[in-house]
Amino acid sequence: MNEFPKIVIGIPTYKRPEGLTKILNSILHLDVSGLAVSIVVAENDCNELAGFNVVTSIKPHYALPLYTIKVEQRGISFVRNALLDSAFNVHKADYLVMVDDDEWVETNWLQALVEAQKKLGCEVIGGIVLAEFEGEPPSWTTELPIYFPKQHRETIEIDLLESTGSVLLHKSVYFDFNQQRFDPFYSIYGGGDKEYFTRLKTQGIKFGIAHQAISHELFSESRVTKGWALERAFRIGAAEMRIIVLHHATFKRMTVELSKIVLALIFGSIISLLPSNYAGKKMKGRLLVVRQIGKINGLFNRQKPVYEKVHGK
């Protein structure tokens, strides 16, 4: 008799008890037929323990096995590494599926991730994350991929994933590829998920997208501001350049990147000067410029601690 695949859904949490409650409630509506599912919540606020307390209060009545671990070292990289260890060493899972505490998932989300992994044979499978807002988003957000990224419409192998917001990792990622771990450097700077996946790719790991694995990410009011968007663009640029320096720093690649920075600065500056009735395009130009400034800073390993501030509840 074949055993059901063992899956751990890992949720990092820090000062978002309302968001954690929402994702845990949505998990209860998942189709888990043919799967052995457990949930591990990784609490990174060991002072107030808001997430730990949420789990403690609902665990006696929760319909799925629910566990919590405390991660004392502050930072998202430490939390992700703790989830890797918990899923594959403690719970002996076949898959770790990570989702954030500002998301909630649709009924078929988990089944779609598992089916895509079996179909494609890729060790890492990402889902589709759709943006949700507390109110009507401002007009300047409409053309920005940080809120509305281009989405895949089929389940296919892709070159690289960049986010752990909705992702499935096969156990071979942990056991067969030198137990790659998230770099603590990125814990408060951001970009560690892309750097981790870039390292996995150099080891031969393949990536895929499950287009029917849909989750929703809430952008709180504090993340729907031009200041936050500009800060995000800087962070993305700085992280991208650091990854290039670490993993692709040939003379040819660096020459190409520096040329791209100059052209993007010129193009972005021109777009940002459009009339005010082109709010989305103007903001897109500003973000392009700031992203290049981030890249220049990343070249000299200068980062901004963007994860020091908590957004959402």
C-alpha distance (Angstrom), angle and dihedral (degrees) to the residues before:
residue distance angle dihedral
M1 . . .
N2 3.81 . .
E3 3.79 117.1 .
F4 3.79 119.0 -131.3
P5 3.82 115.0 -104.7
K6 3.80 109.7 -93.3
I7 3.77 113.2 -126.8
V8 3.78 130.5 -175.1
I9 3.79 116.1 -162.1
G10 3.80 104.0 -152.6
I11 3.80 119.8 -158.3
P12 3.82 121.1 -172.9
T13 3.80 110.9 -153.8
Y14 3.80 136.9 -174.4
K15 3.81 123.2 168.5
R16 3.81 95.3 -30.2
P17 3.81 106.3 110.7
E18 3.81 93.5 153.5
G19 3.79 92.3 50.6
L20 3.80 91.7 45.5
T21 3.80 90.7 51.3
K22 3.80 90.3 51.2
I23 3.81 95.4 50.8
L24 3.81 91.7 45.9
N25 3.82 90.6 50.8
S26 3.80 91.7 49.9
I27 3.82 91.0 50.3
L28 3.81 88.5 60.0
H29 3.81 88.2 65.1
L30 3.81 94.7 52.5
D31 3.78 121.2 120.1
V32 3.81 100.1 -116.4
S33 3.81 98.2 166.6
G34 3.81 110.7 144.7
L35 3.81 91.6 11.9
A36 3.81 132.8 100.4
V37 3.80 102.0 -142.7
S38 3.80 130.6 -172.0
I39 3.80 129.0 171.1
V40 3.81 125.2 -139.2
V41 3.80 118.7 -169.8
A42 3.81 113.9 -160.9
E43 3.81 109.9 -151.6
N44 3.82 113.6 -154.3
D45 3.80 97.7 176.5
C46 3.78 102.3 77.6
N47 3.81 92.5 171.3
E48 3.79 104.3 58.1
L49 3.84 96.5 16.8
A50 3.81 93.3 -157.5
G51 3.81 93.2 158.4
F52 3.78 93.4 43.3
N53 3.79 89.5 52.8
V54 3.81 91.9 50.5
V55 3.79 90.4 54.1
T56 3.80 92.4 45.6
S57 3.80 91.8 53.0
I58 3.81 98.0 48.5
K59 3.80 101.3 31.9
P60 3.86 96.8 87.7
H61 3.81 90.3 58.5
Y62 3.81 100.3 32.2
A63 3.80 114.8 119.0
L64 3.82 96.0 -142.7
P65 3.83 130.9 52.5
L66 3.80 104.9 -84.5
Y67 3.80 125.6 -169.3
T68 3.77 136.6 171.7
I69 3.79 132.4 -154.2
K70 3.80 128.0 -168.3
V71 3.79 117.6 -132.4
E72 3.80 107.8 -164.3
Q73 3.81 98.4 -174.0
R74 3.79 106.9 84.5
G75 3.78 115.9 -124.0
I76 3.79 141.8 74.5
S77 3.82 94.6 -107.3
F78 3.81 91.3 59.3
V79 3.80 90.0 49.1
R80 3.80 94.0 50.2
N81 3.80 91.2 48.5
A82 3.81 90.1 50.3
L83 3.81 89.2 52.9
L84 3.82 90.8 50.7
D85 3.81 90.6 52.8
S86 3.79 94.0 43.9
A87 3.80 95.0 48.5
F88 3.78 99.5 44.3
N89 3.81 104.5 26.8
V90 3.80 103.1 32.1
H91 3.80 103.3 28.6
K92 3.82 97.0 28.7
A93 3.79 90.4 -136.8
D94 3.78 126.4 -179.5
Y95 3.79 90.3 -147.6
L96 3.78 137.7 22.9
V97 3.79 112.7 -155.3
M98 3.79 114.8 -168.2
V99 3.79 125.4 -159.2
D100 3.80 129.4 166.7
D101 3.80 129.1 -115.5
D102 3.82 92.3 -116.4
E103 3.81 92.6 60.1
W104 3.78 138.3 76.8
V105 3.80 127.1 -162.0
E106 3.77 137.7 -133.2
T107 3.80 122.6 -121.4
N108 3.81 97.1 -99.9
W109 3.81 95.9 41.2
L110 3.80 98.0 105.7
Q111 3.80 97.1 39.6
A112 3.80 90.3 50.4
L113 3.82 92.0 53.0
V114 3.81 93.1 49.5
E115 3.81 93.7 44.5
A116 3.81 90.9 49.9
Q117 3.80 91.3 51.7
K118 3.80 91.1 51.7
K119 3.80 92.5 45.1
L120 3.80 98.0 46.0
G121 3.80 100.4 29.8
C122 3.81 90.1 -139.5
E123 3.78 115.9 147.4
V124 3.83 93.5 -139.3
I125 3.81 124.3 44.5
G126 3.79 125.8 -175.8
G127 3.77 128.7 -158.6
I128 3.79 133.7 -144.3
V129 3.81 114.2 -91.1
L130 3.81 115.8 -161.6
A131 3.79 122.5 -161.3
E132 3.80 120.8 -117.8
F133 3.80 126.0 -173.8
E134 3.79 135.3 -156.8
G135 3.81 89.0 -130.0
E136 3.80 138.6 -4.4
P137 3.83 107.7 -43.8
P138 3.83 115.9 -121.5
S139 3.80 117.4 -99.1
W140 3.80 92.1 -112.8
T141 3.84 91.0 67.0
T142 3.80 96.6 61.8
E143 3.81 98.3 89.8
L144 3.79 98.0 37.3
P145 3.82 118.1 108.4
I146 3.82 91.0 -155.3
Y147 3.80 85.5 73.6
F148 3.80 102.8 21.6
P149 3.82 109.8 27.5
K150 3.78 120.1 -178.3
Q151 3.80 106.9 -92.3
H152 3.79 129.7 -144.8
R153 3.80 115.5 -118.6
E154 3.78 97.5 -160.3
T155 3.79 138.7 42.5
I156 3.79 104.5 -102.0
E157 3.78 144.3 143.4
I158 3.80 112.6 -93.8
D159 3.78 135.3 -168.6
L160 3.81 99.0 -112.2
L161 3.79 143.5 -15.3
E162 3.78 118.8 -135.2
S163 3.80 104.6 -169.5
T164 3.80 140.2 51.1
G165 3.81 91.5 -155.7
S166 3.80 91.2 111.3
V167 3.78 112.8 3.5
L168 3.80 142.1 139.9
L169 3.81 120.9 -146.8
H170 3.79 120.8 -165.2
K171 3.81 114.5 -138.0
S172 3.81 90.2 -113.1
V173 3.82 87.8 71.7
Y174 3.79 87.5 65.6
F175 3.80 102.4 36.2
D176 3.81 106.0 30.7
F177 3.80 104.3 41.4
N178 3.80 105.7 56.9
Q179 3.81 91.6 -82.9
Q180 3.78 93.7 -82.5
R181 3.81 111.3 -153.4
F182 3.78 137.0 -164.7
D183 3.80 112.2 -89.5
P184 3.85 111.2 -113.7
F185 3.81 89.1 -144.9
Y186 3.79 89.7 79.2
S187 3.80 96.1 49.9
I188 3.80 95.0 108.3
Y189 3.81 99.5 13.4
G190 3.80 100.5 58.3
G191 3.79 129.6 -137.4
G192 3.80 95.1 88.4
D193 3.79 93.5 121.4
K194 3.81 92.6 58.1
E195 3.81 91.7 45.3
Y196 3.82 90.1 49.9
F197 3.79 92.2 50.4
T198 3.81 90.8 46.1
R199 3.81 89.1 56.7
L200 3.79 90.9 47.3
K201 3.79 89.8 52.6
T202 3.81 91.4 54.9
Q203 3.83 86.7 55.0
G204 3.81 90.7 56.2
I205 3.80 100.1 -99.6
K206 3.80 116.2 150.1
F207 3.79 129.3 -142.8
G208 3.77 134.4 -147.1
I209 3.80 141.8 178.5
A210 3.80 125.4 -130.2
H211 3.78 102.3 -154.5
Q212 3.82 93.8 -166.7
A213 3.83 94.5 51.5
I214 3.79 96.2 96.6
S215 3.78 127.9 -179.0
H216 3.79 131.0 166.8
E217 3.81 125.8 -131.7
L218 3.79 119.8 -155.6
F219 3.78 115.4 -138.3
S220 3.80 104.6 -157.3
E221 3.81 119.3 -147.8
S222 3.81 91.6 -97.2
R223 3.82 89.4 60.8
V224 3.79 94.5 49.4
T225 3.79 95.5 70.8
K226 3.76 130.7 103.4
G227 3.80 89.7 -122.1
W228 3.80 92.6 57.2
A229 3.82 92.1 44.8
L230 3.80 91.7 51.4
E231 3.79 91.3 47.4
R232 3.81 89.4 50.2
A233 3.82 91.3 50.9
F234 3.81 90.5 51.5
R235 3.81 91.2 49.0
I236 3.80 92.9 49.1
G237 3.79 91.8 50.0
A238 3.80 94.2 47.1
A239 3.81 92.3 47.8
E240 3.81 92.5 46.9
M241 3.78 92.4 53.3
R242 3.79 93.5 46.6
I243 3.81 89.4 52.2
I244 3.81 90.5 50.3
V245 3.81 91.4 49.5
L246 3.81 91.6 48.5
H247 3.80 99.0 43.9
H248 3.82 111.6 15.1
A249 3.81 106.9 28.1
T250 3.80 100.4 143.3
F251 3.81 119.3 141.8
K252 3.81 90.4 -113.5
R253 3.80 94.3 50.0
M254 3.80 93.8 46.9
T255 3.82 91.3 48.6
V256 3.80 90.2 51.8
E257 3.80 92.4 47.4
L258 3.79 93.7 49.7
S259 3.80 90.1 49.7
K260 3.80 90.4 50.0
I261 3.81 90.3 50.8
V262 3.82 92.2 54.5
L263 3.81 93.0 47.4
A264 3.80 92.7 45.7
L265 3.81 91.4 50.0
I266 3.80 90.4 53.6
F267 3.82 94.9 43.7
G268 3.79 94.1 44.2
S269 3.80 92.2 48.7
I270 3.81 91.1 52.9
I271 3.81 92.8 49.4
S272 3.80 92.3 47.6
L273 3.83 89.0 60.1
L274 3.83 93.7 61.7
P275 3.83 118.0 121.6
S276 3.80 117.4 -80.1
N277 3.82 92.9 -105.0
Y278 3.83 87.0 71.2
A279 3.81 92.8 64.8
G280 3.80 96.1 150.7
K281 3.80 94.9 48.5
K282 3.81 92.4 44.1
M283 3.78 91.3 53.5
K284 3.79 90.7 45.8
G285 3.81 88.4 56.1
R286 3.81 92.1 49.3
L287 3.79 91.6 50.3
L288 3.80 90.7 49.1
V289 3.81 90.1 54.6
V290 3.81 93.7 46.5
R291 3.80 90.9 47.3
Q292 3.81 89.2 58.0
I293 3.80 90.3 48.6
G294 3.79 86.4 52.9
K295 3.79 90.1 51.9
I296 3.80 91.3 52.3
N297 3.80 90.0 50.5
G298 3.80 90.3 46.6
L299 3.79 89.3 54.7
F300 3.81 86.9 63.9
N301 3.82 92.5 39.3
R302 3.81 93.7 -110.4
Q303 3.81 111.7 148.3
K304 3.80 138.0 170.6
P305 3.84 119.0 -127.3
V306 3.81 94.9 -124.0
Y307 3.80 95.2 163.7
E308 3.80 93.7 61.2
K309 3.81 88.5 87.4
V310 3.81 120.6 65.7
H311 3.82 118.6 -140.1
G312 3.78 121.4 -161.3
K313 3.79 133.4 9.9
